Amino acid sequence: MKMRKGLALVDIIREVTMFVFKIQMPSDVRVKLINDLADIEYRLSFACNDKLQLGALISTFTDTRTAMVAAAS
């Protein structure tokens, strides 16, 4: 993604993290989301495959959506 669009996944994760704190959500869901984002950023710091970590990022937000729907019920 960095080569085609000029965006590094780690930079996207850092920016997204700031917006996570502005979204209204249950605190346990927020903690899990922040921990998952931190894990992805940590793995990226060791030069893990960007495509795999992008998949992990998408999965993290899918899990968060599911948890928020469950919390709303």
N, C-alpha and C positions, 0 to 999 in steps of 0.2 A: 504494500500500500504506500509505503514511503517513496518508492521509486516512481509510481504512477501519479500519485496525488500530492506528494510533498508532505505527507502527514505521517508521523510516527505513532504507532499504537500506544506507546507509553505516554505520549503527550495527550492523546485523546482521553486516556484513562484518567490522567491528572485533572483535566478540565471537567470531565463527567463527574468526578468525585465532588467537586465544588457544588455542582447542581444537585447532587443527591441530598446535600444538607438543606437545600431550599424546598425540597418536595415534602409534602405532608404524608407521613407513613408511620406505621407502628414502630416503636423503637427497636424491637427485636428483629424486625425485617430490615431496618436500616443497618443495624450492627452486622447482620449476616452479609448484606450487600457490600458494606465497606470492607469487611474481612475478605470477601471474595475478590474485590477489586485490588486489595493490597497483595493478595496471593498472586494474582495475574501480573501485577507490576513487578513483584519480586522475581517471578520466573522470567520475565522479559529482561531483567537486569543480568541474567545469566545467559543471555543470547539464545533463549528457547525460540522455537519456530513461531513467527508472527501469525501465521495462518491458524495454528493450533490455539494460540492465545486469543485470537479474534473469535474463534468458536467458543472458547471458554467465556469470553465477555458476553456473547449473545446468550449462552446458556445461563449465565448469572442473572441477566435481566429477565429471562423467561421464568426462572425459578422465583425471582422477586415478584413478578406479576402474579404468579400462582399463589404465593404467600399472601399478597395483598388482597386478592379475591377471597381467599380463605378467611382472612382476618375480618373482612367486611361482612361475612355471613354470620 
